[in-house]
């Protein structure tokens, strides 16, 4: 779950509901003191600083890219099969446009 700076009640409630059901979770947040981080199995601290008035998700995307690349490397055979199934479903449903 991702929550930066102004921690949103709906997200914290949804996370608590998942935790009550025994669902494993990872928190991506801006502080060790985040209420989301306190309840997650693992947490990652991200910088949300920006030159503008809005939070930046550059750090979030960079971390996700690293995690996905690592998972793809570890699960290469399974991931390849699953991606082929997803591509086939997209093709069958006409979800993608021709280039």
Phi and psi restraints in degrees (value plus and minus 20) as a CYANA .aco file:
   2 UNK   PHI    -135.1   -95.1
   2 UNK   PSI     107.7   147.7
   3 UNK   PHI    -171.9  -131.9
   3 UNK   PSI     102.1   142.1
   4 UNK   PHI    -140.4  -100.4
   4 UNK   PSI     118.5   158.5
   5 UNK   PHI      35.8    75.8
   5 UNK   PSI     -96.6   -56.6
   6 UNK   PHI    -112.3   -72.3
   6 UNK   PSI      69.3   109.3
   7 UNK   PHI     -83.9   -43.9
   7 UNK   PSI     105.8   145.8
   8 UNK   PHI    -110.3   -70.3
   8 UNK   PSI     108.9   148.9
   9 UNK   PHI     -78.6   -38.6
   9 UNK   PSI     -62.8   -22.8
  10 UNK   PHI     -81.1   -41.1
  10 UNK   PSI     -58.0   -18.0
  11 UNK   PHI     -90.3   -50.3
  11 UNK   PSI     -61.7   -21.7
  12 UNK   PHI     -84.4   -44.4
  12 UNK   PSI     -58.8   -18.8
  13 UNK   PHI     -85.4   -45.4
  13 UNK   PSI     -63.7   -23.7
  14 UNK   PHI     -82.8   -42.8
  14 UNK   PSI     -60.0   -20.0
  15 UNK   PHI     -84.9   -44.9
  15 UNK   PSI     -63.5   -23.5
  16 UNK   PHI     -81.2   -41.2
  16 UNK   PSI     -59.7   -19.7
  17 UNK   PHI     -82.6   -42.6
  17 UNK   PSI     -61.9   -21.9
  18 UNK   PHI     -85.2   -45.2
  18 UNK   PSI     -62.8   -22.8
  19 UNK   PHI     -82.3   -42.3
  19 UNK   PSI     -58.1   -18.1
  20 UNK   PHI     -81.8   -41.8
  20 UNK   PSI     -47.6    -7.6
  21 UNK   PHI    -110.5   -70.5
  21 UNK   PSI     -17.5    22.5
  22 UNK   PHI      62.2   102.2
  22 UNK   PSI      -3.3    36.7
  23 UNK   PHI     -97.7   -57.7
  23 UNK   PSI     111.9   151.9
  24 UNK   PHI     -90.5   -50.5
  24 UNK   PSI     123.7   163.7
  25 UNK   PHI    -162.5  -122.5
  25 UNK   PSI     134.8   174.8
  26 UNK   PHI    -143.0  -103.0
  26 UNK   PSI     116.5   156.5
  27 UNK   PHI    -126.3   -86.3
  27 UNK   PSI     113.2   153.2
  28 UNK   PHI    -137.8   -97.8
  28 UNK   PSI      86.5   126.5
  29 UNK   PHI    -166.4  -126.4
  29 UNK   PSI     157.1   197.1
  30 UNK   PHI    -119.6   -79.6
  30 UNK   PSI     -19.4    20.6
  31 UNK   PHI    -174.8  -134.8
  31 UNK   PSI     124.8   164.8
  32 UNK   PHI     -82.5   -42.5
  32 UNK   PSI     -43.6    -3.6
  33 UNK   PHI    -111.9   -71.9
  33 UNK   PSI     -16.0    24.0
  34 UNK   PHI     -79.3   -39.3
  34 UNK   PSI     119.5   159.5
  35 UNK   PHI     -83.0   -43.0
  35 UNK   PSI     -47.6    -7.6
  36 UNK   PHI     -89.0   -49.0
  36 UNK   PSI     -63.1   -23.1
  37 UNK   PHI     -82.2   -42.2
  37 UNK   PSI     -54.4   -14.4
  38 UNK   PHI     -85.3   -45.3
  38 UNK   PSI     -43.9    -3.9
  39 UNK   PHI    -125.1   -85.1
  39 UNK   PSI     -29.9    10.1
  40 UNK   PHI    -104.9   -64.9
  40 UNK   PSI     137.4   177.4
  41 UNK   PHI     -91.2   -51.2
  41 UNK   PSI     -59.8   -19.8
  42 UNK   PHI    -155.8  -115.8
  42 UNK   PSI     136.4   176.4
  43 UNK   PHI    -162.5  -122.5
  43 UNK   PSI     130.1   170.1
  44 UNK   PHI    -146.0  -106.0
  44 UNK   PSI     111.3   151.3
  45 UNK   PHI    -114.7   -74.7
  45 UNK   PSI     107.5   147.5
  46 UNK   PHI    -138.0   -98.0
  46 UNK   PSI     130.9   170.9
  47 UNK   PHI    -110.3   -70.3
  47 UNK   PSI     113.0   153.0
  48 UNK   PHI    -132.3   -92.3
  48 UNK   PSI     -12.3    27.7
  49 UNK   PHI     -82.3   -42.3
  49 UNK   PSI     126.5   166.5
  50 UNK   PHI    -167.7  -127.7
  50 UNK   PSI     138.0   178.0
  51 UNK   PHI     -97.2   -57.2
  51 UNK   PSI     -36.5     3.5
  52 UNK   PHI    -123.4   -83.4
  52 UNK   PSI    -190.6  -150.6
  53 UNK   PHI    -102.1   -62.1
  53 UNK   PSI     -24.8    15.2
  54 UNK   PHI    -131.4   -91.4
  54 UNK   PSI     132.9   172.9
  55 UNK   PHI     -81.3   -41.3
  55 UNK   PSI     125.1   165.1
  56 UNK   PHI    -119.8   -79.8
  56 UNK   PSI     119.0   159.0
  57 UNK   PHI    -129.7   -89.7
  57 UNK   PSI       0.6    40.6
  58 UNK   PHI     -80.7   -40.7
  58 UNK   PSI     -66.5   -26.5
  59 UNK   PHI     -83.5   -43.5
  59 UNK   PSI     -58.7   -18.7
  60 UNK   PHI     -81.1   -41.1
  60 UNK   PSI     -69.1   -29.1
  61 UNK   PHI     -85.0   -45.0
  61 UNK   PSI     -59.3   -19.3
  62 UNK   PHI     -83.5   -43.5
  62 UNK   PSI     -63.2   -23.2
  63 UNK   PHI     -85.6   -45.6
  63 UNK   PSI     -63.3   -23.3
  64 UNK   PHI     -81.2   -41.2
  64 UNK   PSI     -60.6   -20.6
  65 UNK   PHI     -80.2   -40.2
  65 UNK   PSI     -63.5   -23.5
  66 UNK   PHI     -83.7   -43.7
  66 UNK   PSI     -65.4   -25.4
  67 UNK   PHI     -85.0   -45.0
  67 UNK   PSI     -62.6   -22.6
  68 UNK   PHI     -87.3   -47.3
  68 UNK   PSI     -61.5   -21.5
  69 UNK   PHI     -82.4   -42.4
  69 UNK   PSI     -60.4   -20.4
  70 UNK   PHI     -86.6   -46.6
  70 UNK   PSI     -64.0   -24.0
  71 UNK   PHI     -83.2   -43.2
  71 UNK   PSI     -61.6   -21.6
  72 UNK   PHI     -82.5   -42.5
  72 UNK   PSI     -59.2   -19.2
  73 UNK   PHI     -85.8   -45.8
  73 UNK   PSI     -63.7   -23.7
  74 UNK   PHI     -91.4   -51.4
  74 UNK   PSI     -51.7   -11.7
  75 UNK   PHI    -131.9   -91.9
  75 UNK   PSI      11.8    51.8
  76 UNK   PHI     -68.2   -28.2
  76 UNK   PSI     -72.3   -32.3
  77 UNK   PHI     -85.4   -45.4
  77 UNK   PSI     -68.1   -28.1
  78 UNK   PHI     -86.0   -46.0
  78 UNK   PSI     -62.6   -22.6
  79 UNK   PHI     -83.6   -43.6
  79 UNK   PSI     -59.5   -19.5
  80 UNK   PHI     -81.8   -41.8
  80 UNK   PSI     -66.2   -26.2
  81 UNK   PHI     -81.8   -41.8
  81 UNK   PSI     -64.5   -24.5
  82 UNK   PHI     -86.2   -46.2
  82 UNK   PSI     -61.4   -21.4
  83 UNK   PHI     -84.4   -44.4
  83 UNK   PSI     -56.7   -16.7
  84 UNK   PHI     -84.5   -44.5
  84 UNK   PSI     -58.7   -18.7
  85 UNK   PHI     -85.8   -45.8
  85 UNK   PSI     -60.9   -20.9
  86 UNK   PHI     -84.6   -44.6
  86 UNK   PSI     -66.4   -26.4
  87 UNK   PHI     -79.1   -39.1
  87 UNK   PSI     -61.9   -21.9
  88 UNK   PHI     -83.7   -43.7
  88 UNK   PSI     -61.0   -21.0
  89 UNK   PHI     -85.7   -45.7
  89 UNK   PSI     -62.3   -22.3
  90 UNK   PHI     -81.5   -41.5
  90 UNK   PSI     -64.2   -24.2
  91 UNK   PHI     -83.4   -43.4
  91 UNK   PSI     -65.0   -25.0
  92 UNK   PHI     -84.1   -44.1
  92 UNK   PSI     -54.2   -14.2
  93 UNK   PHI    -109.3   -69.3
  93 UNK   PSI     -22.2    17.8
  94 UNK   PHI      45.4    85.4
  94 UNK   PSI      11.4    51.4
  95 UNK   PHI     -93.7   -53.7
  95 UNK   PSI     -45.0    -5.0
  96 UNK   PHI    -126.3   -86.3
  96 UNK   PSI     127.2   167.2
  97 UNK   PHI    -109.0   -69.0
  97 UNK   PSI     137.6   177.6
  98 UNK   PHI     -96.3   -56.3
  98 UNK   PSI     125.9   165.9
